[in-house]
């Protein structure tokens, strides 16, 4: 959004041009009795102002390919983090360009209808037309080359990459749920701030907000919604609130839209999971768009060290969103009893139908017969 042209400057130039090419030119030539020179003066003014507008827009004009990404970091129980990166390459032209990345970053293209090929250190074969492609991945010994050829201008090409590395989970919590409401605290023990955080658990979506380094947040009184169906989160404004917006999505910035889209995606996946998995989901507070010349914005925290994103940022302008998912174990015990918040994971439909995505989480009639079975047993 920082590179979007400012309309005000162009309007001022256009108004000046209209005044000069119209009444000013007419009055001057009339006074000089040279009105026949109008056909020369008007084209000259048009050329001059066209060059002026071209120069004015040079700072905001996109001349090179750029990258946009979403990075999803999921903390695991074995003190590792699963790092998933989805990124797109976009160019302002349709001729060929290449991007080289380190061989250790395993990248695959997200499936689409374009004609592409994968080349793994192949010898040149004259029977194959290697120039007849739109996208290609050449995995060499030293680096992997992403090739884009004759792809329409401003049409992104999407890729994905996944890796796992060691990382201790320093997010601690004390959260309870015994039927009334989810309550407790969350503490950020990491060396970075979290922003736009929420808790997703047992059908609840709770707006936590920002969690600074070493800060403890109490869930009491936080905005929350119970998702009887997945459509509730699209009808309510809670995700837009979590992303930093208001009730009016039209007022959102590009960053707010990226965050809200990521939250919708992760929340939808959580609802469709077979088991009741609980997560604290948040964004890196210092996450912002950065270009290849923005050396001061390099990531320094262990959790944000992704070599692929760092490489892309050094080669081209890159912008994106980094979202972190922390698994949470809710305490359902009270005295000698255990509260069961949902029977979704134990349901085995014997008669009738149940759509976990669209059907309400409570029964509105008695025409469904269910039997108790574990989720894993039914999946296998």
C-alpha positions as CSV (number, residue, x, y, z in Angstrom):
1,X,0.0,0.0,0.0
2,X,3.0,2.3,0.4
3,X,3.7,2.1,-3.3
4,X,0.2,3.0,-4.4
5,X,0.3,6.2,-6.5
6,X,-1.1,9.3,-4.8
7,X,-4.1,10.5,-6.8
8,X,-3.9,14.1,-5.6
9,X,-0.7,14.9,-7.6
10,X,-2.1,13.5,-10.8
11,X,-5.3,15.5,-10.4
12,X,-3.3,18.8,-9.9
13,X,-1.3,18.1,-13.0
14,X,-4.4,17.2,-15.0
15,X,-6.1,20.5,-13.9
16,X,-3.1,22.6,-14.9
17,X,-2.9,20.8,-18.3
18,X,-6.6,21.5,-19.0
19,X,-6.1,25.2,-18.1
20,X,-3.0,25.6,-20.2
21,X,-4.2,23.6,-23.3
22,X,-7.6,25.4,-23.2
23,X,-8.1,29.0,-22.2
24,X,-4.4,30.0,-21.7
25,X,-3.3,28.7,-25.1
26,X,-6.3,30.2,-26.8
27,X,-5.9,33.7,-25.2
28,X,-2.1,33.8,-25.8
29,X,-2.4,32.8,-29.5
30,X,-5.3,35.1,-30.0
31,X,-3.4,38.0,-28.5
32,X,-0.4,37.2,-30.8
33,X,-2.8,36.6,-33.7
34,X,-1.3,33.1,-34.1
35,X,-4.3,30.9,-33.6
36,X,-3.2,28.8,-36.5
37,X,-0.4,27.5,-34.3
38,X,-2.9,25.7,-32.0
39,X,-2.3,22.4,-33.8
40,X,1.4,22.7,-32.8
41,X,1.0,24.1,-29.2
42,X,-1.6,21.5,-28.1
43,X,0.5,18.4,-29.1
44,X,3.6,19.9,-27.5
45,X,1.8,20.5,-24.2
46,X,0.4,17.0,-24.4
47,X,3.8,15.5,-24.9
48,X,5.3,17.6,-22.0
49,X,2.6,16.6,-19.6
50,X,2.7,13.0,-20.6
51,X,6.4,12.9,-19.8
52,X,5.8,14.7,-16.5
53,X,3.2,12.1,-15.4
54,X,5.5,9.3,-16.5
55,X,8.3,10.8,-14.3
56,X,6.0,11.4,-11.4
57,X,4.9,7.7,-11.5
58,X,8.4,6.3,-11.7
59,X,8.7,5.7,-8.0
60,X,5.5,3.7,-7.8
61,X,5.7,1.8,-11.1
62,X,6.2,-2.0,-10.8
63,X,9.1,-2.9,-13.1
64,X,10.4,-6.2,-11.7
65,X,8.8,-9.5,-10.4
66,X,7.8,-9.5,-6.7
67,X,6.8,-12.2,-4.2
68,X,3.8,-12.5,-1.9
69,X,3.7,-15.2,0.8
70,X,1.8,-16.7,3.7
71,X,3.9,-18.6,6.3
72,X,2.1,-20.9,8.7
73,X,4.2,-22.0,11.7
74,X,2.8,-24.8,13.8
75,X,4.4,-25.7,17.1
76,X,4.6,-29.4,17.7
77,X,4.6,-31.4,21.0
78,X,8.2,-32.7,20.4
79,X,9.7,-29.1,20.5
80,X,9.8,-28.7,16.8
81,X,8.0,-26.3,14.5
82,X,6.4,-27.2,11.1
83,X,7.0,-24.3,8.8
84,X,4.7,-24.1,5.8
85,X,5.2,-21.4,3.2
86,X,2.8,-20.6,0.4
87,X,4.1,-18.0,-2.0
88,X,3.4,-16.5,-5.4
89,X,5.6,-14.9,-8.0
90,X,4.1,-12.0,-10.0
91,X,5.7,-10.1,-12.9
92,X,4.5,-6.9,-14.7
93,X,5.4,-8.5,-18.0
94,X,4.8,-11.8,-19.8
95,X,8.4,-12.6,-21.0
96,X,10.7,-15.1,-19.3
97,X,12.2,-14.7,-15.9
98,X,13.9,-17.0,-13.4
99,X,14.4,-17.0,-9.6
100,X,17.2,-19.1,-8.0
101,X,16.8,-20.5,-4.5
102,X,19.0,-22.7,-2.3
103,X,18.7,-26.4,-3.1
104,X,17.8,-27.2,0.5
105,X,14.5,-25.4,0.1
106,X,12.2,-28.1,-1.5
107,X,9.6,-26.2,-3.5
108,X,6.7,-27.5,-5.5
109,X,4.2,-25.6,-7.6
110,X,0.6,-25.6,-6.5
111,X,-1.5,-27.4,-9.1
112,X,-3.2,-25.4,-11.8
113,X,-4.0,-25.7,-15.5
114,X,-0.7,-24.3,-16.9
115,X,1.7,-26.5,-18.7
116,X,4.8,-27.1,-16.7
117,X,7.6,-29.5,-16.3
118,X,10.1,-30.7,-13.6
119,X,13.7,-31.1,-14.6
120,X,16.1,-32.9,-12.3
121,X,19.6,-32.5,-13.7
122,X,18.5,-34.0,-17.1
123,X,20.8,-34.1,-20.1
124,X,19.6,-32.0,-23.0
125,X,17.3,-34.0,-25.2
126,X,16.7,-32.6,-28.7
127,X,13.4,-34.4,-28.9
128,X,12.0,-32.3,-26.1
129,X,11.1,-28.6,-26.6
130,X,12.2,-27.2,-23.3
131,X,11.0,-23.7,-24.3
132,X,7.4,-24.9,-24.6
133,X,6.3,-24.3,-21.0
134,X,4.8,-21.6,-18.8
135,X,6.3,-22.7,-15.5
136,X,9.2,-25.0,-14.7
137,X,11.3,-26.1,-11.7
138,X,14.9,-27.1,-12.4
139,X,16.3,-28.8,-9.3
140,X,20.1,-28.7,-9.7
141,X,22.9,-29.8,-7.4
142,X,23.6,-26.3,-6.0
143,X,20.3,-24.5,-6.4
144,X,16.8,-24.8,-7.6
145,X,15.7,-22.5,-10.4
146,X,12.0,-21.4,-10.7
147,X,11.3,-20.5,-14.3
148,X,8.3,-18.6,-15.6
149,X,7.9,-18.3,-19.3
150,X,5.2,-16.5,-21.3
151,X,2.9,-16.2,-18.3
152,X,0.4,-13.3,-18.5
153,X,1.4,-10.1,-16.8
154,X,0.3,-9.8,-13.2
155,X,-0.9,-13.4,-13.1
156,X,0.7,-15.0,-10.0
157,X,2.4,-18.4,-10.1
158,X,1.9,-20.2,-6.8
159,X,4.4,-22.5,-5.0
160,X,4.6,-24.2,-1.6
161,X,7.4,-25.4,0.6
162,X,7.5,-27.2,4.0
163,X,10.2,-27.8,6.5
164,X,10.6,-28.8,10.2
165,X,13.2,-27.5,12.7
166,X,13.8,-27.6,16.4
167,X,12.1,-25.0,18.5
168,X,10.9,-25.0,22.2
169,X,7.4,-23.9,22.8
170,X,7.6,-21.1,25.3
171,X,3.9,-20.2,25.2
172,X,2.4,-21.3,28.5
173,X,-1.2,-21.3,29.6
174,X,-3.7,-22.3,32.3
175,X,-7.0,-22.7,30.6
176,X,-10.1,-24.5,31.9
177,X,-13.5,-25.4,30.5
178,X,-16.1,-27.2,32.5
179,X,-19.3,-26.2,30.8
180,X,-19.9,-22.5,31.7
181,X,-17.2,-20.7,29.7
182,X,-13.6,-21.1,28.7
183,X,-11.4,-19.2,31.2
184,X,-7.8,-18.9,32.2
185,X,-4.6,-17.2,31.2
186,X,-2.0,-17.3,28.3
187,X,1.6,-16.2,28.8
188,X,4.0,-15.3,26.0
189,X,7.5,-16.5,26.9
190,X,9.0,-16.0,23.5
191,X,11.4,-13.2,22.5
192,X,8.8,-11.6,20.1
193,X,5.4,-10.0,20.4
194,X,2.2,-11.6,19.1
195,X,-0.5,-9.5,17.5
196,X,-4.1,-10.3,16.5
197,X,-4.2,-13.4,18.5
198,X,-7.2,-15.7,19.1
199,X,-8.0,-18.9,20.9
200,X,-9.8,-21.6,18.9
201,X,-11.2,-24.4,21.1
202,X,-14.4,-26.5,21.4
203,X,-16.3,-24.5,18.9
204,X,-15.4,-21.2,20.5
205,X,-13.5,-18.4,18.9
206,X,-12.1,-16.0,21.5
207,X,-10.5,-12.6,20.6
208,X,-7.2,-12.3,22.6
209,X,-5.5,-9.5,20.8
210,X,-1.9,-8.5,21.3
211,X,0.4,-10.5,23.7
212,X,3.8,-8.8,24.3
213,X,7.0,-10.5,25.3
214,X,6.5,-11.9,28.9
215,X,3.0,-10.7,29.0
216,X,0.1,-12.7,30.6
217,X,-3.4,-12.2,29.2
218,X,-6.6,-13.2,31.0
219,X,-9.4,-14.6,28.9
220,X,-12.1,-13.2,31.1
221,X,-14.3,-10.7,29.4
222,X,-12.8,-11.2,26.0
223,X,-15.0,-11.1,22.8
224,X,-16.0,-14.5,21.8
225,X,-18.4,-16.4,19.5
226,X,-19.6,-20.0,19.6
227,X,-19.7,-21.6,16.2
228,X,-22.7,-23.7,15.9
229,X,-21.8,-24.0,12.2
230,X,-18.9,-22.7,10.2
231,X,-21.2,-20.1,8.6
232,X,-21.4,-18.3,12.0
233,X,-17.9,-16.9,11.6
234,X,-18.7,-15.5,8.2
235,X,-21.9,-13.8,9.5
236,X,-20.2,-12.4,12.6
237,X,-17.5,-9.7,12.6
238,X,-15.2,-11.3,15.2
239,X,-12.5,-12.4,12.7
240,X,-12.4,-8.9,11.2
241,X,-12.1,-7.5,14.7
242,X,-9.2,-9.9,15.5
243,X,-7.4,-8.9,12.3
244,X,-7.6,-5.2,13.5
245,X,-10.6,-4.1,11.5
246,X,-14.1,-2.8,12.5
247,X,-17.6,-3.9,11.5
248,X,-17.0,-2.3,8.1
249,X,-14.7,-4.6,6.1
250,X,-14.5,-2.0,3.3
251,X,-12.3,0.1,5.6
252,X,-9.7,-2.7,5.9
253,X,-6.1,-2.3,4.9
254,X,-4.3,-4.8,2.7
255,X,-2.6,-6.2,5.8
256,X,-5.9,-6.6,7.7
257,X,-7.4,-8.5,4.7
258,X,-4.3,-10.8,4.6
259,X,-4.7,-11.6,8.3
260,X,-8.5,-12.1,8.2
261,X,-8.1,-14.5,5.2
262,X,-5.5,-16.5,7.0
263,X,-7.7,-16.7,10.1
264,X,-10.8,-17.8,8.1
265,X,-8.6,-20.6,6.4
266,X,-7.2,-21.9,9.7
267,X,-10.5,-21.7,11.6
268,X,-12.4,-23.6,8.8
269,X,-9.7,-26.3,8.8
270,X,-10.0,-26.6,12.6
271,X,-13.7,-27.0,12.5
272,X,-13.4,-29.8,9.9
273,X,-10.8,-31.7,11.9
274,X,-11.9,-35.1,13.3
275,X,-10.7,-34.4,16.8
276,X,-11.2,-31.4,19.0
277,X,-7.9,-29.6,18.7
278,X,-7.3,-26.3,20.4
279,X,-4.9,-23.6,19.3
280,X,-3.8,-20.1,20.1
281,X,-3.3,-18.5,16.8
282,X,-1.4,-15.2,16.4
283,X,0.7,-13.1,14.0
284,X,4.2,-11.7,14.4
285,X,3.8,-8.1,15.6
286,X,6.7,-6.8,13.6
287,X,5.5,-8.5,10.4
288,X,5.3,-6.1,7.5
289,X,6.1,-5.8,3.8
290,X,9.7,-5.6,3.0
291,X,11.9,-5.2,-0.1
292,X,15.2,-6.4,-1.2
293,X,16.9,-3.2,0.0
294,X,15.2,-3.2,3.5
295,X,18.1,-4.8,5.3
296,X,17.0,-3.3,8.6
297,X,13.8,-5.4,8.6
298,X,15.5,-8.8,8.6
299,X,14.1,-11.4,11.0
300,X,16.1,-12.1,14.1
301,X,13.9,-14.4,16.2
302,X,14.5,-18.2,16.0
303,X,10.9,-18.8,15.0
304,X,11.0,-16.4,12.1
305,X,14.2,-17.7,10.5
306,X,12.9,-19.1,7.2
307,X,15.7,-19.3,4.7
308,X,13.3,-19.4,1.7
309,X,11.6,-16.1,2.6
310,X,14.9,-14.5,3.5
311,X,16.2,-15.5,0.1
312,X,13.2,-14.2,-1.8
313,X,13.4,-10.9,0.1
314,X,17.0,-10.4,-0.9
315,X,16.3,-11.1,-4.6
316,X,13.0,-9.1,-5.0
317,X,10.4,-7.0,-3.2
318,X,8.5,-9.4,-0.9
319,X,5.5,-8.9,1.3
320,X,3.5,-11.4,3.4
321,X,2.0,-12.6,6.6
322,X,3.4,-14.9,9.2
323,X,0.9,-16.7,11.4
324,X,1.9,-18.9,14.4
325,X,-0.3,-21.8,15.8
326,X,0.3,-23.0,19.3
327,X,-1.4,-26.3,20.4
328,X,-3.3,-26.0,23.6
329,X,-4.4,-28.7,26.1
330,X,-7.6,-27.5,27.8
331,X,-8.3,-28.8,31.4
332,X,-11.8,-30.3,31.5
333,X,-11.6,-31.7,35.0
334,X,-13.6,-30.6,38.0
335,X,-13.1,-32.6,41.2
336,X,-13.5,-36.2,40.1
337,X,-15.4,-35.6,36.9
338,X,-14.3,-34.8,33.3
339,X,-16.4,-32.5,31.2
340,X,-16.9,-33.6,27.6
341,X,-17.5,-30.4,25.5
342,X,-18.5,-32.1,22.3
343,X,-19.5,-35.5,21.0
344,X,-18.3,-34.8,17.5
345,X,-15.2,-36.9,17.9
346,X,-17.2,-39.9,19.2
347,X,-20.1,-39.8,16.7
348,X,-20.7,-42.7,14.3
349,X,-23.9,-42.0,12.3
350,X,-26.1,-45.1,12.2
351,X,-29.2,-43.4,10.6
352,X,-29.8,-40.0,9.0
353,X,-27.0,-37.6,8.1
354,X,-24.7,-35.1,9.9
355,X,-22.6,-32.5,8.0
356,X,-20.1,-31.2,10.5
357,X,-19.3,-28.2,8.4
358,X,-22.8,-26.9,7.7
359,X,-25.2,-28.6,10.2
360,X,-25.7,-27.1,13.6
361,X,-23.8,-28.7,16.5
362,X,-26.9,-29.5,18.4
363,X,-29.8,-31.6,17.3
364,X,-33.1,-30.0,16.3
365,X,-35.1,-33.2,16.1
366,X,-34.9,-36.8,17.3
367,X,-34.6,-38.5,13.9
368,X,-30.9,-39.2,14.1
369,X,-29.4,-42.3,15.7
370,X,-25.7,-42.2,16.7
371,X,-23.4,-44.7,18.3
372,X,-20.3,-44.0,20.3
373,X,-17.0,-44.6,18.4
374,X,-13.6,-43.1,18.5
375,X,-12.7,-40.7,15.7
376,X,-9.5,-42.5,14.8
377,X,-11.4,-45.8,14.5
378,X,-13.9,-44.4,12.0
379,X,-11.2,-42.8,9.9
380,X,-9.2,-46.0,9.6
